Amino acid sequence: MRIAIGADHAGYDLKQSIGSFLGKLEHEVIDLGTGSAGIPVDYPDFAEAVGLAIVEGRADRGIVVCGSGVGASVAANKIHGVRAGLCHDTYSAHQGVEHDDVNVLVLGSRVIGVELARELVQAFLRARFSNEERHKRRLGKVAALEEKY
C-alpha cells in the first residue's frame, strides 16, 4: 500500500519512527516532510500535502502527526475528499475506516508513544470500509455537507 506521511516539527520523531515501521511492513512510504524537529513549521502545510496525495491518487492512505493531532485533523478535513480521523485508541483507528471510510490517520506525538502509534497504524491499515448501506448513506450525507458549505 502507498502511504503518504507528514508531520510538523512536533511530530517529526514519531513520523520518522512510523516511516521506518511502514517500510519494514513493505509499504511504499511517501514522506512529505518535515525534515527536521529543529525548525518550527506549521501543521496545516503537512496536512495539506498528505491530503492532496490522497485525493490526487498518489497515495492510498495517509498519516499526519502533530503535537496533539487536533490541528492537523482540522486542517486535513478541510480538503475535499479527505476523511481524517484523530485516533489514540485501536478501536477508533479501525472503526473509523470500517464505518466512516477514513483515509487519513492523525496522531498526536505528545499524546501517544511509539508502540501505541505502531498499533494504531496497523489497525488503520488493516481495516477496510464495510460498504454497508447505513455507512454509505451516512457518507453520502457527509459528502453533501462538503458540497453545501
N, C-alpha and C positions, 0 to 999 in steps of 0.2 A: 504494500500500500504506500502511496506517496503522501507523506505527512509534512505539511508546512509548519515550522515552528518560529516563534518570535517572542521577544521579551524586551522590556526596558532594563535599565541598569539594575534595578532591584531584583529582577527575575533572571538576570544573566546566568548566575551559577546554576540555578535549577534547570534552566533551559539547556545548558551545556550537558548536564547530567542526563536529562531526558533524551537529548540528541544521541548521546553515546549509547544509551539503553535501546533506543529505537534501532540504531544501526546493528546492534547485536541480535535484535529480533528480525533482522534482514528487511526492514522497511527502508524505503528511499526517503531520506531526510532532506528537506528543503529548508535550510537555515536562512531566515530573513532578517537576522540581527536581533539585537545589537551585538557588537563585537567586543564589548568590554563592560565590566562592572564599575570601572573607574570614572567614566564620563557620564554625567546625568543626561538622560534623554527622555522623551515623552512617550508614554504608553500608547496613545492613540495612533502614532505613526506605525507601530508594530502590529497593533490590532488590525489596522487598515491593510498592511502588507499581507498578513496571513489571510484575512477575509477576501482580499482580491485574488489571491492564489486559489482559493476555493471556488469563487464564482466564475473565474476565468478558466477553470478546469485544469490548472497546473498541479493541483493537489486534490487528493480525495478527502482528507480531513485536515484539521488544523489544531494547533495548540498554542495558546498565548499565556505568558506568565508576566505578572507584575507583582508588586508588593502584597496587596490584599486580594487581587483578582477582580475587584469590583469595577475599577475604572476601565480596565481592559475589556471586561464583559460589556459594559455600557457602550464603549466605542465600537467593538466588533459588531454588536447588534444594530448599529446604525447603517450597516452595509446591506443593501437589498440582496436577499438570498442567503445571508448568514444567519444561522441559529446557534448562538454561542451560549454555553451553559457554564456558570461558575460552579465547580464541584469540589467539595472537600471530603466526600464520602463515596464509597464504591457504588452504593445503590443509585445515587443520583447520576453518577458517571455512565452507568449502563442504561438506566431507565430513561435518561434524557435522550439517548439515541433511539431506544425501542419505542417510546411513545411520542417524542417531540421531534425526532429526526435531527437532533443536534449534530452539527458538523464541525463545530469548534469547541474544544475543551479549554476552559480558562482556569488557571490555578493561581493561588496566592502564595508566593515564596516565603512570606513572613508568617504564614498561617500553617503550612504543612511542611513536612520534611521530605527527603529524597525517597525513602522507602514507600511512604504513602503515595507520593506522586507517581511512582512506578506502578503501583497497584491501580491507581485511578486511570492512568494511561492505558493499561492493559484492559481494564473493564470497558473503557470508552472504545477502544479499537476492536475489541471482540464483539461488541454489540451491533445488532442490525435493526433497522426500522421494522416494526411488526407488520406494517401495511394493513392493520385492522381498520375497518370502516370508521370507527369512532375517532381514531387518531388521524386518519386522513381528513375527516370532517373538521376537526379542530385545527389542523394545519392549514386547511383552506380558509378558515376564519382568520388565522394569523396572517396569511398572505393578503387577505382582503384589507386588513389593517395597514399593511405596508403600502398598499395601493391608495388607500383612502387618505392617509395622513402624510 
